[in-house]
Amino acid sequence: MIPKVLLVNDDAASLLALESLLTGAARAQHYELLTATSGHDALRMVLTHDFAVILLDANMPGMDGFETAEAIHSHPRTSAVPIIFITAHYGDERHRLEAYSKGAADYLFTPVIPQVLQTKVAVFVDLTRKNLELQAKTRELSLLNQDLRVQRVQDLERINRALEQEVAERKVAEERAQALSIRDPLTNLVNRRSLIAQLEHAVAAADRHQGEFALLFLDLDRFKQINDSLGHEVGDELLRQVAARLLAAVRVSDVVARLGGDEFVVLLEGRGAPANAARVARKIEQAHSRPFDINGQRIATSTSIGIGLYPQDANSAAQLMKNADTAMYHAKQHRRGSIEFFREELNTRERERAQWVAELHAALERKEFELLFQPRAAVADGAVCAVEALLYWRHPRHGLIAASSFLPDVADRLLLEQVCEWMLGAACSQAAAWRAQPAPEVVMAVDLALLQIHPELAARVLAHLRTCKLPPGWLELEIPEHLLLNTRDNVAVLRQLKAAGVRLTVDDFGSAGAALAMLRELPLDAMKIDRAFVRAIGIDGGTDMAAAIVHLGRALGLRVLAQGVHTEEQLAVLQSLGCDEFQGELLSPPLHAPAMLALLRDQSKNDQTTSPNPNRASPSTPKKRGLSR
């Protein structure tokens, strides 16, 4: 006897599609495929046929699949026929439970995967075939050997074990899929989706019981730099170790989640959670202050933490997440690795920052930026040897604003790069314009504080020089010390610039703790003493610190420049120490381009009329301080 399979579906197209999926398998596996277009047709067919399995559409007009299944299983003859429901209702868990309650063997969603459907049908066909074979053999041999009954039982038990194993494997797969839907696969922490659900539950519980809770928003410092320089495998392992330390620093009842990238969140519920938020944050901070050991490398990082409290800081889960993130951002801006609670004034500052960013975008389009120029002179004779381009914004309401007043809080790297590109191009254009005039040729210095050093930097700088037909030797890039700390990534770019003839100066030296080995490796021309050390000359050992920096520059073969020189006494000390050049209000404040050109021409006239005697310009009177403007 050939096993039979019944396919029941009221939709002709669906019926045809499913029939086409099974027709080839029916021939290959030697079973007969019958079809019915309604529940009533199916009931009539089960009265006259024995089926290995019935594939039943759950949603049919008149008698639906559940009623049909109940009717089939209510008859003793067909009570054991396996039924597989097929439906398009993915999200309706109630229908699935109802199907299993009606005795369903499985529950599939359309569009079905052909191999899955064919395999499941094959199992029941094979089971039926074996049952039929066993029944035939039993009838044939029952008179010959009663022991064959034992073999039949064993065969049935083996088949049942196979079916039980399949069910168990399916259950394991479903549990794993459920775990993946709520867990971050890299760290096994709660993921964003699950966190939001738990956070909304915490809000509802706090509202219901007049309770409160705390949310800590964490961001790793320097993670992108570590990931880019050491590779993604190291970055992934760092995230796993960070997750382990986070779990060790909180209670078992606290929720630790990874939102993505290097962002983590800790949800503290229960009595006293807001009061303990700072204590937990400090514990996390201390845990992350120890270097991480990854593949034999000691990697140091820190964690900036923002804390939001409910209901003090927000009236919804989404608002609390945003405010805790804002607090974290300000903690990172204030000092990396610090902790900050959210306060309403942070929102005010965020709105002001967003307003600045919008106005900066408009300023680029309206060409509201302009450059002022501050000269730099030789300490020995006061001769102007370089001019630093300083960025200003001609704001429509606030007037002329220095870059230091509007750029530090801008986090939009693309915007900063666009502003710096404009600054670099305008500085090169102005230098080329001065070279075309009858005026002394001086080096144009441009501060790269707005940019990160990236592989395209050299090409962009050289493109501006070519556009302006400016020799590379007349451009000097002042690079803040903190941008040089990642030597591995920066040295190749700086060598490209140096090879092209561009001068390179470490700006604000002494402010970021650069290592001596780093300075020896980089292709530098000069170092500029941070203005804080110049200001401290003559006060509490400040002179000794300035002397140490000058001697270090000499040992490295670098010219030493001083900025922020405001008094004759500071200049006299710098000359005695052997400093090469100085800059500051003592020499000249920043000037507009015409005034700067006039100053250069005035110096040229003075040079032509000054006799070359050793006393022509002492450090106390460098080229007429304040220079006629």
C-alpha positions as CSV (number, residue, x, y, z in Angstrom):
1,M,0.0,0.0,0.0
2,I,1.4,3.4,-1.0
3,P,1.3,6.1,1.8
4,K,-1.0,9.1,1.1
5,V,-0.6,12.8,1.9
6,L,-3.6,15.1,2.0
7,L,-3.1,18.8,1.1
8,V,-6.0,21.1,2.2
9,N,-6.2,24.8,1.1
10,D,-9.1,26.9,-0.1
11,D,-6.9,29.3,-2.1
12,A,-6.3,27.9,-5.6
13,A,-2.9,29.6,-6.0
14,S,-1.6,28.6,-2.6
15,L,-2.9,25.0,-3.2
16,L,-1.1,24.9,-6.6
17,A,2.1,26.3,-5.1
18,L,2.2,23.8,-2.3
19,E,1.3,20.9,-4.6
20,S,4.1,21.9,-7.0
21,L,6.6,21.8,-4.0
22,L,5.5,18.2,-3.1
23,T,4.8,16.6,-6.5
24,G,8.5,15.8,-7.3
25,A,9.1,14.5,-3.7
26,A,5.9,12.4,-4.0
27,R,7.3,10.6,-7.1
28,A,10.8,10.2,-5.5
29,Q,9.5,8.9,-2.2
30,H,6.6,6.9,-3.6
31,Y,3.6,8.4,-1.9
32,E,0.3,9.6,-3.3
33,L,-0.6,13.3,-3.0
34,L,-4.3,14.2,-2.7
35,T,-5.9,17.6,-2.4
36,A,-9.0,19.2,-0.9
37,T,-10.3,22.7,-1.2
38,S,-12.3,22.9,2.1
39,G,-12.7,21.4,5.5
40,H,-15.8,19.5,4.4
41,D,-13.9,18.0,1.4
42,A,-11.1,16.9,3.8
43,L,-13.5,15.2,6.2
44,R,-15.1,13.3,3.3
45,M,-11.6,12.1,2.1
46,V,-10.4,10.9,5.5
47,L,-13.4,8.6,5.7
48,T,-12.2,6.7,2.6
49,H,-8.4,7.1,2.8
50,D,-5.7,6.6,5.3
51,F,-3.2,9.4,5.3
52,A,0.4,9.6,6.5
53,V,0.0,13.3,7.2
54,I,-2.4,16.1,6.5
55,L,-1.2,19.6,5.5
56,L,-4.0,21.9,6.6
57,D,-4.5,25.6,6.0
58,A,-5.4,27.3,9.3
59,N,-7.6,30.0,7.7
60,M,-10.4,28.8,5.5
61,P,-14.0,30.1,5.1
62,G,-16.8,28.1,6.5
63,M,-15.0,25.4,8.5
64,D,-11.5,26.7,9.3
65,G,-8.4,24.5,9.9
66,F,-8.9,24.3,13.7
67,E,-12.5,23.0,13.4
68,T,-11.4,20.6,10.6
69,A,-8.5,19.2,12.8
70,E,-10.8,18.8,15.8
71,A,-13.3,16.9,13.7
72,I,-10.7,14.6,12.2
73,H,-9.2,13.8,15.6
74,S,-12.6,13.2,17.2
75,H,-13.0,10.0,15.1
76,P,-11.3,7.0,16.5
77,R,-10.1,5.9,13.1
78,T,-8.3,9.2,12.3
79,S,-7.5,10.4,15.8
80,A,-3.8,9.7,15.4
81,V,-3.3,11.2,11.9
82,P,-0.5,13.8,12.1
83,I,-1.6,17.3,11.1
84,I,0.8,20.1,10.0
85,F,-0.8,23.6,10.0
86,I,0.3,26.1,7.4
87,T,-0.5,29.8,7.8
88,A,0.7,33.3,6.9
89,H,-0.1,34.7,10.4
90,Y,3.5,35.1,11.8
91,G,2.7,37.2,14.9
92,D,-0.4,35.4,16.1
93,E,0.9,33.3,19.0
94,R,-2.7,32.5,20.0
95,H,-3.3,30.7,16.7
96,R,-0.2,28.6,17.2
97,L,-1.2,27.6,20.7
98,E,-4.7,26.7,19.5
99,A,-3.2,24.6,16.7
100,Y,-1.1,22.6,19.1
101,S,-4.1,22.2,21.4
102,K,-6.0,20.6,18.5
103,G,-3.3,18.0,18.2
104,A,-1.1,19.6,15.5
105,A,2.3,17.9,14.9
106,D,3.8,21.1,13.6
107,Y,3.0,24.7,12.6
108,L,4.6,26.3,9.5
109,F,4.5,29.8,8.1
110,T,4.3,30.8,4.5
111,P,6.2,31.2,2.3
112,V,7.5,27.8,3.4
113,I,11.0,26.6,2.7
114,P,10.7,23.7,0.2
115,Q,13.3,21.5,1.8
116,V,11.8,22.0,5.3
117,L,8.3,21.1,4.1
118,Q,9.5,18.1,2.0
119,T,11.6,16.8,4.9
120,K,8.8,17.0,7.4
121,V,6.4,15.2,5.1
122,A,9.0,12.6,4.3
123,V,9.4,11.8,8.0
124,F,5.7,11.0,8.4
125,V,5.5,9.2,5.0
126,D,8.5,7.1,6.1
127,L,6.9,6.5,9.4
128,T,3.6,5.4,7.8
129,R,5.5,3.2,5.3
130,K,7.3,1.5,8.1
131,N,4.1,1.0,10.0
132,L,2.4,-0.5,6.9
133,E,5.4,-2.7,6.3
134,L,5.5,-3.8,9.9
135,Q,1.8,-4.5,9.9
136,A,2.1,-6.6,6.8
137,K,5.0,-8.5,8.1
138,T,3.2,-9.0,11.4
139,R,0.2,-10.4,9.8
140,E,2.3,-12.6,7.5
141,L,4.6,-13.9,10.2
142,S,2.4,-13.8,13.3
143,L,1.6,-17.5,13.0
144,L,5.3,-18.3,12.4
145,N,7.0,-16.4,15.1
146,Q,5.5,-14.5,18.0
147,D,8.9,-12.9,18.6
148,L,8.3,-10.6,15.6
149,R,6.0,-8.6,17.9
150,V,9.0,-7.6,20.0
151,Q,10.8,-6.5,16.8
152,R,7.9,-4.4,15.8
153,V,7.8,-2.7,19.2
154,Q,11.5,-2.0,19.0
155,D,11.1,-0.5,15.5
156,L,8.3,1.7,16.8
157,E,10.4,2.8,19.8
158,R,13.3,3.6,17.5
159,I,11.1,5.8,15.3
160,N,9.6,7.4,18.3
161,R,13.0,8.2,19.7
162,A,13.9,9.7,16.3
163,L,10.8,11.9,16.5
164,E,11.5,12.9,20.1
165,Q,15.0,13.8,19.1
166,E,13.7,16.0,16.3
167,V,11.3,17.7,18.7
168,A,14.1,18.3,21.2
169,E,16.4,19.7,18.6
170,R,13.7,22.1,17.4
171,K,13.1,23.2,21.0
172,V,16.9,24.0,21.4
173,A,16.9,25.9,18.2
174,E,13.9,28.0,19.3
175,E,15.5,28.7,22.7
176,R,18.7,29.8,21.0
177,A,16.7,32.1,18.6
178,Q,14.9,33.6,21.6
179,A,18.3,34.2,23.4
180,L,19.7,35.9,20.3
181,S,16.7,38.3,20.1
182,I,17.5,39.7,23.5
183,R,21.3,39.3,23.8
184,D,24.3,41.1,22.2
185,P,26.1,38.3,20.4
186,L,29.6,39.7,21.1
187,T,29.4,40.3,24.8
188,N,26.2,38.3,25.7
189,L,24.9,41.4,27.5
190,V,21.3,42.5,27.1
191,N,20.9,44.2,23.8
192,R,19.2,47.6,23.0
193,R,15.8,46.0,22.2
194,S,15.7,44.2,25.5
195,L,17.0,47.1,27.5
196,I,14.3,49.5,26.2
197,A,11.7,46.9,27.2
198,Q,13.2,46.6,30.7
199,L,13.6,50.4,31.0
200,E,9.9,50.9,30.0
201,H,9.0,48.3,32.6
202,A,11.1,50.2,35.2
203,V,9.3,53.5,34.4
204,A,5.9,51.8,34.7
205,A,6.9,50.3,38.1
206,A,8.3,53.6,39.4
207,D,5.1,55.4,38.4
208,R,2.9,52.8,40.0
209,H,4.8,52.7,43.3
210,Q,6.1,56.3,43.4
211,G,9.6,54.8,43.1
212,E,12.8,55.9,41.4
213,F,15.8,54.4,39.6
214,A,19.1,55.4,38.0
215,L,20.5,54.9,34.4
216,L,24.2,55.0,33.7
217,F,25.3,55.7,30.1
218,L,28.9,54.7,29.5
219,D,31.3,55.3,26.6
220,L,34.8,54.0,26.2
221,D,37.5,56.6,25.7
222,R,39.9,56.2,22.7
223,F,38.0,53.0,21.5
224,K,38.0,54.1,17.8
225,Q,41.7,54.8,18.0
226,I,42.4,51.4,19.6
227,N,40.1,49.6,17.1
228,D,41.7,51.3,14.1
229,S,45.3,50.9,15.2
230,L,45.3,47.4,16.7
231,G,42.5,45.8,14.6
232,H,38.9,44.7,15.1
233,E,39.8,41.4,16.8
234,V,41.6,43.4,19.6
235,G,38.6,45.8,19.7
236,D,36.1,43.0,20.1
237,E,38.1,41.3,22.8
238,L,38.4,44.7,24.6
239,L,34.6,45.0,24.5
240,R,34.2,41.5,25.9
241,Q,36.6,42.3,28.8
242,V,34.8,45.6,29.5
243,A,31.5,43.7,29.7
244,A,33.0,41.2,32.1
245,R,34.3,44.0,34.4
246,L,30.9,45.8,34.2
247,L,29.1,42.6,35.4
248,A,31.6,42.2,38.2
249,A,31.1,45.8,39.3
250,V,27.3,45.7,39.7
251,R,24.7,43.5,41.5
252,V,23.2,40.4,40.0
253,S,19.8,42.2,39.9
254,D,21.2,45.2,37.9
255,V,20.8,45.2,34.1
256,V,23.9,45.7,32.0
257,A,23.4,46.3,28.3
258,R,25.5,47.0,25.2
259,L,23.8,49.4,22.8
260,G,26.3,49.0,20.1
261,G,29.9,50.1,19.3
262,D,31.5,51.1,22.6
263,E,28.3,52.3,24.3
264,F,27.0,50.5,27.4
265,V,24.2,51.2,29.8
266,V,23.6,50.1,33.4
267,L,20.1,50.1,34.8
268,L,20.0,50.3,38.7
269,E,16.6,49.5,40.2
270,G,15.6,48.8,43.8
271,R,15.8,50.7,47.0
272,G,18.5,53.3,47.1
273,A,19.5,53.0,43.5
274,P,19.7,56.7,42.7
275,A,21.7,57.4,45.9
276,N,24.1,54.6,45.0
277,A,24.5,55.6,41.3
278,A,27.6,57.7,41.9
279,R,29.2,54.9,44.0
280,V,28.5,52.3,41.3
281,A,29.9,54.7,38.7
282,R,33.1,55.2,40.6
283,K,33.4,51.4,41.1
284,I,33.1,51.0,37.3
285,E,35.5,53.8,36.7
286,Q,38.1,52.2,39.0
287,A,37.5,48.8,37.4
288,H,38.3,50.2,33.9
289,S,41.3,52.2,35.1
290,R,43.4,49.1,35.2
291,P,45.0,48.2,31.8
292,F,43.4,45.4,29.8
293,D,45.6,42.5,28.8
294,I,44.8,41.4,25.2
295,N,47.1,39.0,23.4
296,G,50.1,40.1,25.5
297,Q,49.4,43.8,25.0
298,R,48.5,46.1,27.8
299,I,45.8,48.5,26.6
300,A,44.8,51.5,28.7
301,T,41.4,53.1,28.3
302,S,38.9,54.8,30.5
303,T,35.1,55.2,30.7
304,S,33.1,58.4,30.6
305,I,29.8,58.0,32.5
306,G,26.7,60.0,32.4
307,I,24.0,59.5,35.1
308,G,20.2,60.1,34.6
309,L,17.7,59.7,37.4
310,Y,14.0,58.8,37.1
311,P,11.7,60.7,37.6
312,Q,13.9,63.6,38.5
313,D,15.5,64.0,35.1
314,A,12.8,62.7,32.7
315,N,9.2,61.6,32.3
316,S,9.8,58.8,29.9
317,A,12.2,56.0,29.1
318,A,13.3,57.6,25.8
319,Q,13.9,61.0,27.5
320,L,15.9,59.4,30.3
321,M,18.1,57.6,27.7
322,K,18.7,60.9,25.9
323,N,19.5,62.9,29.1
324,A,21.9,60.2,30.4
325,D,23.6,60.3,27.0
326,T,23.8,64.1,27.2
327,A,25.4,63.8,30.7
328,M,27.9,61.3,29.3
329,Y,28.8,63.6,26.4
330,H,29.5,66.5,28.8
331,A,31.6,64.2,31.1
332,K,33.7,63.3,28.0
333,Q,34.0,67.0,27.0
334,H,35.0,68.0,30.6
335,R,37.6,65.3,31.2
336,R,37.8,61.8,29.7
337,G,37.1,59.1,32.3
338,S,34.9,61.4,34.4
339,I,31.4,61.0,35.8
340,E,28.6,63.6,35.5
341,F,25.0,63.7,36.6
342,F,22.4,65.1,34.2
343,R,21.2,68.6,35.0
344,E,18.7,70.7,33.1
345,E,21.4,73.3,32.2
346,L,23.1,70.5,30.2
347,N,20.0,70.4,27.9
348,T,20.2,74.2,27.6
349,R,23.9,73.9,26.6
350,E,23.0,71.1,24.2
351,R,20.4,73.3,22.5
352,E,22.9,76.2,22.4
353,R,25.5,73.8,20.9
354,A,23.0,72.6,18.3
355,Q,22.2,76.2,17.4
356,W,25.9,77.0,17.0
357,V,26.3,74.0,14.7
358,A,23.4,75.1,12.6
359,E,24.7,78.6,12.4
360,L,28.2,77.3,11.5
361,H,26.8,75.4,8.6
362,A,25.1,78.6,7.4
363,A,28.3,80.6,8.0
364,L,30.2,78.4,5.6
365,E,27.5,79.0,2.9
366,R,27.4,82.8,3.6
367,K,31.2,83.1,3.8
368,E,31.1,84.7,7.3
369,F,34.6,83.3,8.2
370,E,37.7,85.4,8.0
371,L,41.3,85.2,9.0
372,L,43.3,87.5,11.2
373,F,47.1,87.2,11.2
374,Q,49.5,87.3,14.2
375,P,53.2,87.8,13.5
376,R,56.0,85.7,15.0
377,A,59.4,87.2,15.4
378,A,63.0,86.1,16.0
379,V,64.0,86.5,19.7
380,A,67.5,87.7,18.7
381,D,66.5,90.8,16.6
382,G,62.7,91.0,16.5
383,A,62.5,90.4,12.8
384,V,59.1,89.0,11.7
385,C,59.8,85.6,10.2
386,A,56.4,83.9,10.2
387,V,52.7,84.8,10.4
388,E,50.1,82.6,12.0
389,A,46.6,82.5,10.4
390,L,43.9,82.7,13.1
391,L,40.2,81.8,12.3
392,Y,37.4,84.2,13.2
393,W,33.7,84.3,12.6
394,R,31.9,87.5,11.6
395,H,28.7,86.6,13.4
396,P,25.7,88.6,12.4
397,R,24.6,89.2,16.0
398,H,27.7,88.8,18.1
399,G,30.3,90.4,15.9
400,L,33.8,89.1,15.5
401,I,34.3,85.8,17.4
402,A,37.6,83.8,17.8
403,A,37.6,80.1,16.9
404,S,38.4,79.2,20.5
405,S,35.0,80.6,21.5
406,F,32.7,78.6,19.1
407,L,34.5,75.4,17.9
408,P,35.6,73.4,21.0
409,D,32.0,72.1,21.7
410,V,31.3,71.1,18.1
411,A,31.3,67.3,17.8
412,D,30.5,67.2,14.1
413,R,33.8,66.0,12.6
414,L,32.6,66.7,9.0
415,L,31.7,70.3,9.8
416,L,35.1,70.8,11.5
417,E,36.9,69.4,8.5
418,Q,35.0,71.7,6.2
419,V,35.9,74.7,8.4
420,C,39.5,73.7,8.5
421,E,39.6,73.1,4.8
422,W,38.3,76.7,4.3
423,M,40.9,78.0,6.7
424,L,43.8,76.2,5.0
425,G,42.7,77.3,1.6
426,A,42.2,81.0,2.7
427,A,45.6,81.0,4.4
428,C,47.4,79.6,1.3
429,S,45.6,82.1,-0.9
430,Q,46.6,85.0,1.4
431,A,50.3,83.9,1.5
432,A,50.3,83.7,-2.3
433,A,48.8,87.1,-2.6
434,W,51.5,88.6,-0.2
435,R,54.3,86.9,-2.2
436,A,53.0,88.7,-5.3
437,Q,53.4,92.1,-3.5
438,P,56.6,94.0,-2.7
439,A,56.8,92.8,0.8
440,P,59.1,90.4,2.8
441,E,58.4,86.8,2.3
442,V,57.4,85.1,5.5
443,V,56.2,81.6,6.4
444,M,52.4,81.2,6.8
445,A,51.6,79.0,9.8
446,V,48.2,77.2,10.1
447,D,46.9,75.6,13.3
448,L,45.5,72.0,12.7
449,A,43.7,71.9,16.0
450,L,40.4,71.4,14.2
451,L,41.5,68.3,12.4
452,Q,42.4,64.7,13.1
453,I,45.5,63.6,11.3
454,H,44.2,61.2,8.6
455,P,45.7,59.5,5.5
456,E,44.2,62.1,3.1
457,L,45.7,65.1,5.0
458,A,48.9,65.3,3.0
459,A,47.1,65.1,-0.3
460,R,44.7,67.9,0.7
461,V,47.4,70.2,2.0
462,L,49.5,69.8,-1.2
463,A,46.4,70.3,-3.4
464,H,45.9,73.8,-1.7
465,L,49.6,74.6,-2.3
466,R,49.3,73.7,-6.0
467,T,46.1,75.7,-6.4
468,C,47.7,78.8,-4.9
469,K,51.1,78.1,-6.6
470,L,52.7,78.4,-3.2
471,P,56.0,76.7,-2.5
472,P,55.6,74.1,0.2
473,G,58.5,75.6,2.2
474,W,56.4,78.7,2.9
475,L,53.7,76.7,4.7
476,E,54.0,75.6,8.3
477,L,51.5,73.3,10.0
478,E,51.1,73.7,13.8
479,I,49.9,70.4,15.2
480,P,48.6,70.3,18.8
481,E,50.6,67.9,20.9
482,H,47.6,65.7,21.7
483,L,47.1,64.9,18.0
484,L,50.5,63.3,17.9
485,L,50.0,60.8,20.6
486,N,48.9,58.1,18.2
487,T,52.3,57.9,16.5
488,R,51.7,54.7,14.6
489,D,48.9,56.3,12.5
490,N,50.4,59.7,12.2
491,V,54.0,59.3,11.4
492,A,53.5,58.2,7.7
493,V,51.3,61.2,7.0
494,L,53.7,63.6,8.6
495,R,56.6,62.2,6.7
496,Q,54.7,62.7,3.4
497,L,54.2,66.4,4.3
498,K,57.8,66.8,5.4
499,A,59.1,65.2,2.2
500,A,57.1,67.7,0.2
501,G,58.8,70.6,2.1
502,V,56.0,71.6,4.5
503,R,57.3,72.7,7.9
504,L,55.9,70.9,10.9
505,T,55.7,72.3,14.5
506,V,54.4,70.8,17.7
507,D,51.9,73.3,19.1
508,D,51.1,73.7,22.8
509,F,54.1,71.6,23.8
510,G,53.9,70.4,27.4
511,S,50.1,70.3,27.5
512,A,49.5,66.6,26.6
513,G,52.5,64.7,28.0
514,A,54.1,63.6,24.7
515,A,56.9,61.0,25.2
516,L,60.5,61.8,24.2
517,A,60.6,58.7,22.0
518,M,57.5,60.0,20.1
519,L,59.2,63.4,19.4
520,R,62.3,61.6,18.1
521,E,60.3,59.5,15.7
522,L,58.3,62.2,14.1
523,P,59.7,64.4,11.3
524,L,59.4,67.8,13.1
525,D,61.0,71.1,12.6
526,A,60.0,73.0,15.7
527,M,58.2,73.0,19.0
528,K,56.0,75.8,20.4
529,I,56.0,76.2,24.2
530,D,52.5,76.1,25.6
531,R,51.5,79.6,26.7
532,A,50.9,78.3,30.3
533,F,54.6,77.8,30.7
534,V,55.4,81.2,29.3
535,R,52.9,82.8,31.6
536,A,54.6,81.0,34.6
537,I,58.1,82.4,33.8
538,G,59.4,84.0,37.0
539,I,56.7,82.3,39.1
540,D,57.1,79.1,41.2
541,G,59.8,77.4,39.0
542,G,58.1,78.4,35.7
543,T,61.5,79.6,34.4
544,D,63.1,76.2,35.1
545,M,60.2,74.5,33.2
546,A,60.7,76.8,30.2
547,A,64.4,76.2,30.3
548,A,63.9,72.4,30.3
549,I,61.7,72.6,27.2
550,V,64.2,74.8,25.4
551,H,67.0,72.4,26.2
552,L,64.9,69.5,25.1
553,G,64.2,71.2,21.8
554,R,67.9,71.8,21.3
555,A,68.7,68.1,22.1
556,L,66.2,67.0,19.5
557,G,67.5,69.5,16.9
558,L,64.3,71.5,16.8
559,R,63.7,75.3,16.7
560,V,61.9,76.4,19.9
561,L,59.1,79.0,19.7
562,A,57.2,80.7,22.5
563,Q,53.6,81.9,22.3
564,G,51.7,84.2,24.6
565,V,54.6,86.5,25.3
566,H,53.1,89.6,27.0
567,T,56.0,91.3,28.9
568,E,59.5,92.4,28.3
569,E,60.6,90.3,31.3
570,Q,59.2,87.1,29.7
571,L,61.1,87.9,26.5
572,A,64.3,88.7,28.3
573,V,64.2,85.3,30.0
574,L,63.4,83.5,26.7
575,Q,66.4,85.2,25.1
576,S,68.7,84.1,27.9
577,L,67.4,80.5,27.5
578,G,68.2,80.5,23.8
579,C,64.6,80.5,22.5
580,D,64.4,81.1,18.8
581,E,61.1,82.9,18.1
582,F,58.3,84.5,20.0
583,Q,54.7,85.5,19.5
584,G,52.1,87.4,21.5
585,E,50.7,90.8,22.5
586,L,54.1,92.2,23.2
587,L,54.9,91.9,19.5
588,S,51.5,92.4,18.0
589,P,47.8,91.3,18.4
590,P,46.1,89.5,15.5
591,L,45.7,91.8,12.5
592,H,43.6,91.9,9.4
593,A,45.4,91.2,6.2
594,P,45.9,94.9,5.1
595,A,47.3,95.8,8.5
596,M,49.6,92.7,8.4
597,L,50.8,93.6,5.0
598,A,51.5,97.2,6.2
599,L,53.5,95.8,9.1
600,L,55.6,93.6,6.8
601,R,56.3,96.5,4.5
602,D,57.2,98.7,7.5
603,Q,59.7,96.1,8.7
604,S,61.1,95.9,5.2
605,K,61.8,99.7,5.2
606,N,63.3,99.4,8.7
607,D,65.6,96.6,7.5
608,Q,66.8,98.7,4.5
609,T,67.6,101.7,6.7
610,T,69.1,99.9,9.7
611,S,72.9,99.4,9.7
612,P,74.2,96.0,10.4
613,N,75.6,96.6,13.8
614,P,75.4,94.1,16.6
615,N,73.2,96.4,18.7
616,R,70.6,97.1,16.0
617,A,67.8,95.3,17.8
618,S,68.2,94.0,21.4
619,P,65.7,91.6,22.9
620,S,64.3,94.4,24.9
621,T,63.4,96.4,21.8
622,P,62.7,94.0,19.0
623,K,62.0,95.9,15.9
624,K,59.9,98.5,17.6
625,R,57.4,96.5,19.6
626,G,53.8,97.2,18.7
627,L,55.1,97.8,15.1
628,S,53.6,100.8,13.3
629,R,50.2,99.8,12.0
